[in-house]
Amino acid sequence: MGPDGVIEPHYTGAALAKLLAVNPETIRRAAASGKLPSVRVGRERRYTESAVREWLGSPDARRAA
């Protein structure tokens, strides 16, 4: 839940990769290294919009893309 009390959007790895036009492996590696926080739901990982925005603003994300 975001700071304003509204539940923020969550993305699957595949959806996030498609949205950002990157290989899904890029998303997986960022999550595995701890640079892109995620939550595990069953066998999938989910990424909050705020975590994605923070990761995109980091120098690591610019190098990965």
C-alpha atoms as an extended CHARMM CRD file, in Angstrom:
* protein
*
        65  EXT
         1         1  MET       CA              0.0000000000        0.0000000000        0.0000000000  PROA      1               0.0000000000
         2         2  GLY       CA              1.3220000000        3.4030000000       -0.9290000000  PROA      2               0.0000000000
         3         3  PRO       CA              1.7460000000        6.3250000000        1.4460000000  PROA      3               0.0000000000
         4         4  ASP       CA             -1.6640000000        7.7170000000        0.5170000000  PROA      4               0.0000000000
         5         5  GLY       CA             -3.4310000000        4.4870000000        1.4990000000  PROA      5               0.0000000000
         6         6  VAL       CA             -4.0960000000        3.3830000000       -2.0840000000  PROA      6               0.0000000000
         7         7  ILE       CA             -2.9500000000       -0.0350000000       -3.2530000000  PROA      7               0.0000000000
         8         8  GLU       CA             -0.4010000000        0.5010000000       -6.0090000000  PROA      8               0.0000000000
         9         9  PRO       CA             -0.1730000000       -1.5320000000       -9.2170000000  PROA      9               0.0000000000
        10        10  HSD       CA              1.9670000000       -4.6740000000       -9.2770000000  PROA      10              0.0000000000
        11        11  TYR       CA              3.5470000000       -6.1650000000      -12.4030000000  PROA      11              0.0000000000
        12        12  THR       CA              4.6460000000       -9.6770000000      -13.2620000000  PROA      12              0.0000000000
        13        13  GLY       CA              8.1410000000      -10.0890000000      -14.6600000000  PROA      13              0.0000000000
        14        14  ALA       CA              6.8040000000      -10.7670000000      -18.1570000000  PROA      14              0.0000000000
        15        15  ALA       CA              4.4510000000       -7.7700000000      -18.0810000000  PROA      15              0.0000000000
        16        16  LEU       CA              7.1880000000       -5.4950000000      -16.7620000000  PROA      16              0.0000000000
        17        17  ALA       CA              9.6610000000       -6.6720000000      -19.4010000000  PROA      17              0.0000000000
        18        18  LYS       CA              7.1000000000       -6.0080000000      -22.1350000000  PROA      18              0.0000000000
        19        19  LEU       CA              6.2210000000       -2.5790000000      -20.6990000000  PROA      19              0.0000000000
        20        20  LEU       CA              9.8980000000       -1.5630000000      -20.5290000000  PROA      20              0.0000000000
        21        21  ALA       CA             10.8160000000       -3.2820000000      -23.8150000000  PROA      21              0.0000000000
        22        22  VAL       CA             13.5980000000       -5.3290000000      -22.2330000000  PROA      22              0.0000000000
        23        23  ASN       CA             14.3720000000       -9.0090000000      -22.0660000000  PROA      23              0.0000000000
        24        24  PRO       CA             12.6180000000      -10.7590000000      -19.1350000000  PROA      24              0.0000000000
        25        25  GLU       CA             16.0480000000      -11.9660000000      -18.0410000000  PROA      25              0.0000000000
        26        26  THR       CA             16.9960000000       -8.3260000000      -17.3250000000  PROA      26              0.0000000000
        27        27  ILE       CA             14.1320000000       -8.1020000000      -14.8430000000  PROA      27              0.0000000000
        28        28  ARG       CA             14.9940000000      -11.4620000000      -13.2900000000  PROA      28              0.0000000000
        29        29  ARG       CA             18.6550000000      -10.5120000000      -12.8140000000  PROA      29              0.0000000000
        30        30  ALA       CA             17.7760000000       -7.1620000000      -11.2370000000  PROA      30              0.0000000000
        31        31  ALA       CA             15.4660000000       -8.9280000000       -8.7790000000  PROA      31              0.0000000000
        32        32  ALA       CA             17.9720000000      -11.6920000000       -8.0220000000  PROA      32              0.0000000000
        33        33  SER       CA             20.6900000000       -9.1430000000       -7.2540000000  PROA      33              0.0000000000
        34        34  GLY       CA             18.3550000000       -7.2160000000       -4.9310000000  PROA      34              0.0000000000
        35        35  LYS       CA             18.3900000000       -4.0770000000       -7.0810000000  PROA      35              0.0000000000
        36        36  LEU       CA             14.7050000000       -4.4480000000       -7.9650000000  PROA      36              0.0000000000
        37        37  PRO       CA             12.6370000000       -5.4230000000       -4.9180000000  PROA      37              0.0000000000
        38        38  SER       CA              9.9300000000       -7.9710000000       -5.5110000000  PROA      38              0.0000000000
        39        39  VAL       CA              7.3130000000      -10.0240000000       -3.7010000000  PROA      39              0.0000000000
        40        40  ARG       CA              6.8630000000      -13.6920000000       -4.3900000000  PROA      40              0.0000000000
        41        41  VAL       CA              3.2970000000      -14.7880000000       -5.1730000000  PROA      41              0.0000000000
        42        42  GLY       CA              3.2160000000      -18.5350000000       -5.7000000000  PROA      42              0.0000000000
        43        43  ARG       CA              5.9040000000      -19.2810000000       -8.2820000000  PROA      43              0.0000000000
        44        44  GLU       CA              5.9410000000      -15.7570000000       -9.7140000000  PROA      44              0.0000000000
        45        45  ARG       CA              7.5140000000      -12.5280000000       -8.5900000000  PROA      45              0.0000000000
        46        46  ARG       CA              5.5590000000       -9.2770000000       -8.5420000000  PROA      46              0.0000000000
        47        47  TYR       CA              7.0470000000       -5.8110000000       -8.7280000000  PROA      47              0.0000000000
        48        48  THR       CA              5.3820000000       -2.7330000000       -7.2480000000  PROA      48              0.0000000000
        49        49  GLU       CA              5.1700000000        0.3820000000       -9.3460000000  PROA      49              0.0000000000
        50        50  SER       CA              7.1230000000        2.3730000000       -6.7560000000  PROA      50              0.0000000000
        51        51  ALA       CA              9.9470000000       -0.2110000000       -6.7240000000  PROA      51              0.0000000000
        52        52  VAL       CA             10.0920000000       -0.1230000000      -10.5310000000  PROA      52              0.0000000000
        53        53  ARG       CA             10.2240000000        3.6850000000      -10.5760000000  PROA      53              0.0000000000
        54        54  GLU       CA             12.9980000000        3.7120000000       -7.9850000000  PROA      54              0.0000000000
        55        55  TRP       CA             14.9710000000        1.0750000000       -9.9150000000  PROA      55              0.0000000000
        56        56  LEU       CA             14.5310000000        2.9680000000      -13.1810000000  PROA      56              0.0000000000
        57        57  GLY       CA             16.0050000000        6.0680000000      -11.5570000000  PROA      57              0.0000000000
        58        58  SER       CA             19.1130000000        4.1970000000      -10.4170000000  PROA      58              0.0000000000
        59        59  PRO       CA             22.3740000000        4.0730000000      -12.4030000000  PROA      59              0.0000000000
        60        60  ASP       CA             22.1540000000        0.2430000000      -12.4200000000  PROA      60              0.0000000000
        61        61  ALA       CA             18.9330000000        0.3010000000      -14.4190000000  PROA      61              0.0000000000
        62        62  ARG       CA             20.3560000000        2.6590000000      -17.0200000000  PROA      62              0.0000000000
        63        63  ARG       CA             23.2940000000        0.2850000000      -17.5460000000  PROA      63              0.0000000000
        64        64  ALA       CA             20.9940000000       -2.7560000000      -17.8320000000  PROA      64              0.0000000000
        65        65  ALA       CA             18.7140000000       -1.2430000000      -20.4760000000  PROA      65              0.0000000000
